[in-house]
Amino acid sequence: MLARPDRWLAVCLAVVLLAAAGCASYRIGNNTLYAANVRTISVPVFQCDSFRTTPAIDIGERLTEAVCKEIEKRTPFKVVGSEEAADSVLTGRVVSDTKRMVVESPTDQSRQVELNYQVLVTWADRGGTVIASGDVPLPAATVDVGQAASLVPEFGRSVASTQQEAIVKLAQQIVGLMEEPW
């Protein structure tokens, strides 16, 4: 027969083992926010339909780079170079790049300009089916993401810095769409 302290130790050990077995399927950290069946992702260079794009300033390339950095920073996914080696593919197309004067000076110079970007994004697995997890499926195969940034020259802002601000915010929105619903 077990002595009282030994019995207490056996009961405590049984409770701990039962609790650990019941929590075996739980995920911890940022892994809970993203699809469990995806480990690698390929991000081909985003296409850009903008007439403002020149080889020196390609918004599609800059946005692709920002998205890859954001994926590596915020998600458990690893960005790989080829679509064949990846579990999923994130594609995007910049469909709109507009520049609008918000405030102008009495001498017709711009005081505040707003840059707007619209991007169509699709995240699919290797088979081509759109990744939707949980009980809430994605409403469409392609998601429209938009971002605006203000250019105010008096505050030392340039077109390049304003574009970069909008690109970083777009990348954050796109990676945010990869999170699973609660």
Secondary structure as UniProt FT lines:
FT   HELIX           4..22
FT   TURN            23..25
FT   HELIX           29..33
FT   TURN            36..37
FT   STRAND          40..42
FT   STRAND          47..48
FT   TURN            55..56
FT   HELIX           59..74
FT   STRAND          78..80
FT   TURN            84..85
FT   STRAND          88..104
FT   TURN            106..107
FT   STRAND          110..125
FT   TURN            126..127
FT   TURN            134..135
FT   STRAND          143..151
FT   HELIX           153..155
FT   HELIX           159..176
FT   TURN            177..178
//
